[in-house]
Amino acid sequence: MSESAILIWGAGAIGGTLGAWWARAGHDIAFVDVDADHVDAMKRSGLRIEGPIDTFQVPVRAMLPEEVAGTYRRILLCVKAHHTEKATVSLAAHLAPDGYVASFQNGLNELVIAEIVGAQRTLGAFINFGADYLSPGVIHYGGHGAFVVGELDGRLTPRLQELHELGLEFEPGAILTDNIMGYLWGKLGYGALLFATALTNASICDALAAPEPRRLYRRIAGETVEVARSLGMRPIGFNGYDPAAFGREATDVVADASFQAMVAHNARSAKTHSGIWRDLAVRKRQTEADAQLGPIVTFARQQGLRAPTVEALIGMVHEIEQGRRPLAWENLAELDRRTSR
């Protein structure tokens, strides 16, 4: 296998967008996905990116997991958080001894990956651009967003610099950080807000702009910030989300400013709804609630804290997944009533 080849495990919204962009730029990209229809479409016609940022179609190498051969020095894991363990076990046999797996996902998946392949072969990444899988062979790239990479131990290494340079080709504002866990905990707080917005049929902008649920939103993100701080983490903000705006010390003015900034950022994207909402409303499949938000509850208990609003949010998402609750604005009001202190 070519030393320069990059294996992207998961060719959906995130992996498909990144890989197609880099393949068009001339990088040696190989895709792996469990969706046979998606893989067949990529083999036949390549991968098509649509949206306001760019529209293009590029020939790509694509395969099912059982078709992968050889080893790779660089593997980017881009599957849903709840598929992390299974995917990492599958790809481990194809990871070169001196290679790494970088998690381009939502959640604290680096911890799961490190348990399987070793912390020294795990890299952290945080992304917040807007993209959606539309159909086999077609991805919608709707808006720019944060792109950050970092070593788990904060070191500045040649492999990290190499990945950062690759990231700059996709997102000119890509950041190289010594606090990747801070960014990941920041994304957990923002992600928890997106799970709340996905309880409704409203767009991200409309849901975050509404004044009525803000007390609830502040509790949801606030519990996440509190847990992160108890672990000695320093959550970092991005794209309008300011973790400090959701701490116990935050004033209404500071919180409202963060909401306004988040709305402004999302208004610039053609991606109107979160991937969570698409899983619930369009694809009718399991969300990342347990894998992404579950650790907040688990770490809270370990630290002698509670995260009752996040825990109740997870339960309500499951009710929607199981067809026992419709998407509705009333869900936010009910969740607020059930978890008000």
C-alpha positions in Angstrom: 0.0 0.0 0.0 1.2 3.5 -0.8 2.8 5.2 2.1 0.9 8.4 1.3 -2.6 6.7 1.0 -5.3 7.7 3.4 -8.0 5.2 4.4 -11.3 6.9 5.3 -13.5 4.5 7.3 -17.0 5.8 6.9 -18.0 7.6 3.7 -21.0 9.5 4.9 -21.5 13.2 5.5 -18.1 13.8 7.2 -15.9 11.2 5.6 -17.4 11.6 2.2 -17.0 15.3 2.1 -13.4 15.3 3.3 -12.3 12.4 1.2 -13.9 13.7 -2.0 -12.3 17.1 -1.5 -8.9 15.6 -1.0 -9.3 13.1 -3.8 -10.0 15.9 -6.2 -6.9 17.7 -5.0 -4.8 14.6 -6.0 -4.4 12.8 -2.7 -4.5 9.0 -2.6 -7.8 8.3 -0.9 -9.6 5.0 -0.2 -13.1 4.8 1.2 -14.6 2.0 3.3 -18.3 1.9 4.1 -20.8 -0.8 5.3 -23.5 0.5 3.0 -23.3 -1.7 -0.1 -25.4 0.6 -2.2 -23.2 3.6 -1.4 -20.1 1.6 -2.1 -21.5 0.4 -5.5 -22.5 3.9 -6.5 -19.0 5.2 -5.7 -17.4 2.4 -7.6 -19.6 3.1 -10.7 -19.7 6.8 -10.8 -17.4 8.2 -8.1 -18.5 10.5 -5.3 -20.6 13.6 -5.9 -20.5 16.6 -3.7 -23.4 19.1 -4.0 -24.1 22.4 -2.3 -23.4 26.1 -2.2 -19.7 25.8 -1.5 -18.9 23.6 -4.5 -20.5 20.9 -6.7 -18.3 18.3 -8.3 -17.9 14.6 -9.0 -14.7 12.7 -8.5 -13.6 9.1 -9.2 -12.8 7.3 -6.0 -11.7 3.9 -4.6 -14.4 2.4 -2.5 -14.8 -0.9 -0.7 -16.8 -2.8 1.9 -14.9 -3.7 5.2 -14.4 -7.3 4.0 -12.7 -6.0 0.8 -9.9 -4.1 2.6 -6.4 -5.4 2.1 -3.0 -4.3 3.3 -2.1 -1.7 5.9 -2.4 2.1 6.1 -0.4 4.6 8.1 -3.3 7.1 8.2 -6.8 6.0 8.9 -9.6 8.6 9.5 -12.5 7.2 11.3 -15.8 8.9 10.3 -18.6 6.6 11.4 -21.4 7.4 13.8 -20.3 7.4 17.5 -22.2 4.3 18.4 -20.4 2.3 15.7 -16.9 3.3 16.9 -16.0 0.2 18.7 -17.0 -2.2 16.0 -15.4 -0.1 13.3 -12.1 0.3 15.2 -11.9 -3.5 15.8 -12.4 -4.0 12.1 -9.8 -1.5 11.0 -7.2 -2.4 13.5 -5.8 -5.2 11.3 -5.2 -2.6 8.6 -3.4 -0.1 10.8 0.4 0.0 10.2 2.5 -0.4 13.3 3.6 3.2 13.1 0.3 4.5 11.9 -2.6 6.3 13.6 -6.4 6.5 13.7 -7.9 10.0 13.8 -11.4 10.3 15.0 -13.4 12.7 12.8 -16.6 12.1 14.7 -18.9 13.6 17.4 -18.3 12.7 21.0 -15.3 11.4 23.0 -14.6 8.5 20.6 -10.9 8.9 21.0 -11.2 7.2 24.3 -12.8 4.2 22.7 -10.3 4.1 19.9 -7.3 4.3 22.3 -8.5 1.3 24.2 -8.4 -0.8 21.1 -5.4 0.4 19.1 -3.5 2.2 21.9 -3.3 5.9 22.9 0.0 6.3 21.0 -1.8 5.4 17.7 -4.8 7.7 18.3 -5.2 11.3 17.1 -7.9 13.7 18.1 -10.0 15.8 15.7 -12.9 18.1 16.0 -15.0 19.3 13.1 -18.2 21.3 12.8 -18.8 21.8 9.1 -22.3 21.2 7.7 -22.8 18.2 5.5 -25.5 15.5 4.9 -25.6 12.1 3.2 -28.3 12.4 0.5 -28.3 9.2 -1.4 -25.8 6.5 -2.6 -22.8 8.3 -4.0 -24.1 11.8 -3.2 -23.2 14.1 -0.2 -24.4 17.6 0.5 -21.8 20.0 1.8 -23.7 22.9 3.2 -21.5 25.2 5.2 -18.0 25.9 6.6 -17.2 25.2 10.3 -14.5 24.6 12.8 -11.7 22.1 11.9 -9.2 21.3 14.7 -6.7 18.5 15.2 -4.5 17.6 18.2 -2.5 14.9 19.9 -4.3 13.5 23.0 -1.4 14.4 25.2 -1.1 17.9 23.7 2.3 17.3 22.0 3.2 18.9 18.7 4.3 16.1 16.4 5.3 15.7 12.7 2.2 13.5 12.1 0.0 16.1 13.7 1.5 18.9 11.6 1.0 16.7 8.5 -2.7 16.2 9.3 -3.1 19.9 10.0 -1.6 20.8 6.6 -4.1 18.4 5.0 -6.9 20.0 6.9 -5.9 23.5 5.7 -6.5 22.3 2.1 -10.2 21.7 3.1 -10.7 24.4 5.6 -8.3 27.4 5.5 -9.0 28.2 9.1 -8.1 24.8 10.4 -6.5 24.9 13.8 -3.7 22.8 15.4 -4.2 22.6 19.2 -2.6 21.4 22.3 -6.0 21.0 24.0 -8.1 18.8 21.7 -10.0 17.4 24.7 -11.1 20.9 25.4 -12.5 21.2 21.9 -14.2 17.8 22.2 -15.9 18.8 25.5 -16.9 22.1 23.9 -18.5 20.1 21.1 -20.3 17.9 23.6 -22.0 21.0 25.1 -23.0 22.3 21.7 -24.0 18.8 20.5 -26.3 18.5 23.5 -28.1 21.7 22.4 -28.5 20.1 18.9 -30.1 17.0 20.4 -32.6 19.4 22.1 -33.4 21.2 18.9 -33.9 17.8 17.2 -36.9 17.1 19.5 -38.7 19.5 17.2 -39.1 19.9 13.5 -37.7 23.4 13.6 -34.4 24.4 12.0 -31.3 24.8 14.1 -31.6 28.6 13.7 -35.3 28.8 14.6 -34.9 26.4 17.6 -31.9 28.3 19.0 -33.4 31.7 18.4 -36.6 30.9 20.3 -36.5 32.6 23.7 -38.9 30.1 25.5 -36.6 27.1 25.7 -33.4 29.0 26.6 -33.7 28.2 30.3 -33.8 24.5 29.3 -30.9 24.9 26.8 -28.8 26.6 29.5 -29.3 23.7 31.9 -28.5 21.1 29.2 -25.2 22.8 28.1 -24.5 23.9 31.7 -24.5 20.3 33.0 -22.0 19.4 30.3 -19.7 22.4 31.2 -19.9 21.5 34.9 -18.9 17.9 34.3 -16.0 19.0 32.0 -14.7 21.4 34.6 -14.9 18.8 37.3 -12.6 16.6 35.2 -10.1 19.4 34.9 -11.0 20.1 31.3 -11.1 23.5 29.8 -13.9 23.5 27.2 -13.3 25.7 24.2 -15.9 27.5 22.2 -16.3 27.7 18.4 -18.7 29.0 15.8 -20.7 31.0 18.3 -20.9 28.5 21.1 -19.2 29.9 24.2 -18.9 27.3 27.1 -18.5 30.2 29.6 -22.0 31.4 28.6 -23.4 28.2 30.1 -21.5 28.0 33.3 -23.2 28.7 36.6 -21.6 32.2 36.7 -23.0 33.2 33.3 -25.3 36.2 33.1 -28.4 36.4 30.8 -26.5 38.9 28.6 -23.6 36.6 28.1 -25.8 33.6 27.4 -28.0 35.6 24.9 -24.9 36.8 23.1 -23.8 33.1 22.5 -27.2 32.1 21.3 -27.2 35.0 18.8 -23.8 34.1 17.6 -24.8 30.4 17.1 -27.8 31.5 15.2 -25.7 33.8 13.0 -23.2 31.0 12.3 -25.9 28.5 11.3 -27.7 31.0 9.2 -24.7 31.1 6.9 -25.1 27.3 6.2 -27.4 25.6 3.7 -27.6 22.8 6.2 -30.8 23.8 8.1 -31.3 20.8 10.4 -28.8 18.7 12.4 -27.8 15.2 11.5 -29.6 14.1 14.7 -32.9 15.5 13.3 -32.2 13.7 10.0 -31.7 10.4 11.8 -35.0 10.8 13.6 -37.2 12.5 10.9 -35.7 11.3 7.6 -33.6 8.1 8.0 -35.7 6.8 10.9 -32.7 5.2 12.7 -30.9 5.2 16.0 -29.1 8.4 16.9 -25.8 8.9 18.7 -27.6 9.9 21.9 -26.1 7.1 24.1 -22.6 7.2 22.6 -22.4 11.0 22.5 -24.4 12.2 25.5 -24.1 9.1 27.6 -20.6 9.8 28.7 -21.7 13.1 30.2 -24.0 11.3 32.5 -21.4 8.6 33.3 -18.6 11.1 34.1 -21.1 13.1 36.2 -21.8 10.1 38.4 -18.1 9.3 38.7 -17.5 12.8 39.9 -20.3 12.8 42.4 -22.4 15.1 40.2 -25.7 14.7 38.4 -26.7 15.6 34.8 -30.5 15.0 35.1 -31.5 17.2 32.2 -29.1 15.5 29.8 -30.2 12.1 31.1 -33.9 13.0 30.5 -33.0 14.4 27.0 -31.5 11.0 26.1 -34.6 9.2 27.3 -36.9 11.5 25.2 -34.7 11.0 22.1 -35.1 7.2 22.6 -38.9 7.6 22.8 -38.8 9.4 19.4 -36.5 6.7 17.9 -39.0 4.0 19.1 -42.0 5.8 17.5 -43.6 6.5 20.9 -43.2 10.3 20.7 -43.6 12.7 17.8 -41.3 15.6 17.0 -42.9 18.7 18.4 -42.2 22.0 20.1 -44.1 20.7 23.1 -41.3 18.2 23.8 -39.0 21.1 24.9 -41.7 22.5 27.2 -42.3 19.0 28.7 -38.5 18.4 29.2 -38.3 21.8 30.9 -41.1 20.9 33.3 -39.7 17.5 34.1 -36.2 18.7 34.9 -36.7 22.2 36.5 -35.1 22.4 39.9 
